[in-house]
């Protein structure tokens, strides 16, 4: 039921977005809720081609994922709860996409964070709880900054940021833009908030496919696309640096990772860095284009990964896989196609956005660092993709001798994936024709034009050679174990963002507890007050008992004083 409803809505919204795009039409609906201090709180809905197209894509992917879940989550006791959680997630996402109002954005934003937490801890074990906690707390930082920007917008007299975008850019105090950038960085898992995205892979695979690849993590990028006119030069440079570093770090980390879902998560992180970087170079349409194509092939990639994990008895380690092309050919075909789209193989959907982004970067020369990091990150993407393909498809099968791995086990999953495969192949060119009425004019020398393909070829060779470096089954990465672990753990970021954040505050709390709670406050406070009162009362008691003696003593002293003075 949910599958048909979401698919129908997706098709309707896609047709609407085409209509709005052709006529360059925007619809803004406002409902006034409350007015405080002449500052109106409005429920605003914004329908333009961008929001409608993104909504249709989210609904399409979620419909496929829900269809896929019926087979993947088969035998789960709480299937209905799972589907309802996914549906609540989709509703939160819709609210985020169509609101140009910071308050309603916060509702959708918080809904995403909360439902994401519920989905990450769906399999209830210690690892899932830890992953859910780091996910929720990282996203809370973004929520706090969003709340701060809402408070600051009271100065403007309204919460519809859509009307104040130009004003924000000329504002001397860049509060709102910076707050929105930090909020988007937490949701899109940029450095230094990157560690939650691989941790969130503890969720079931359909969730990873929908939430942590195509929708939740792109909410930050989408928010920045909406705010793109309000970012001034300094904000853009900051975002460019952060995005490029994330892209490089994630690409490097994926080359050393052995967990299938984490590799795909790191590739998502790398693509998010690419979107952020190209957005901060001012090309917001390109960022949106890449966001859509990436959502398609990454959702499919996760679905294929889920199929393999499901068939291999819930084993996620790629070292146990291998030779799956002979065992489950159709799934592997989809897997290879979506991986090739990720690499930017010509005429698949990823090529149109990625190639265009790299050519625009080549044309708008900023400095050598940006040029190099874009191309090196692309090479790393191809490298870890081919490493993954070698381990999963070409290499030796290392699982149990007794196995039942077949495409026939998961026909419903394959149907869910078939819905996406057409868009992964044709979606890029379709969107290219739709979104850019005036095509980009690219004018580059032959070497720079061919540079993208050259980098892809080098990446292919590197990935294959890295996988082949096993002499007597001793991998080269194990000889340099410390550096391998450093790169695989994303430059120690999970440790820094968990243990690094807890360690000193906890030690300080312990010291304060020992020295103040159990120390000075005991001495000055409760225990000592009791002792003081006891001593005073004992002294008074002593006085009362020896009352007559003291009276006579005082009389004698008094008489002696009189005698002395006389």
Secondary structure, 3 states (H helix, E strand, C coil): CHHHHHHHHHHHHHHHHHHHHHHCCCEEEEEEEEEECCEEEEEEEEECHHHHHHHHHHHHHHHHHHHHHHHHCCCCCCHHHHHHHHHHHHHHHHHHHHCCEHHHHHHHHHHHHHHHHHHHCCCCCHHHHHHHHHHHHHHHHHHHHHHHHHHHHHHHCECEHHHCHHHHHHCCCCHHHHHHHHHHHHHCCCCCCCHHHHHHHHCCHHHHHHHHHHHCCHHHHHHHHHCHHHCCHHHHHHHHHHHHHHHHHHHHHHCCCCEHHHHHHHHHHHHHHHHHHHHHCCCHHHHHHHHHHHHHHHHHHHHHHHHHHHHCCCCCEHHHCCCHHHHCHHHHHHHHHHHHHHHCCCCCHHHHHHHHHHHHHHHCCCCHHHHHHHHHHHHHHHHHHHHHHHHHHHCCCCCCCCCCCCHHHHHHHHHHHHHHHHHHHHHHHHHHHHHCCCCCCCCCCHHHHHHHHHHHHHHHHHHHHHHHCEECCEEHHHHCHHHHHHHHCCCCHHHHHHHHHHHHHHHHHHHHHHHHHHHHHHHHCHHHHHHHHHHHHHHHHHHHHCHHHHHHHHHHHHHHHHHHHC
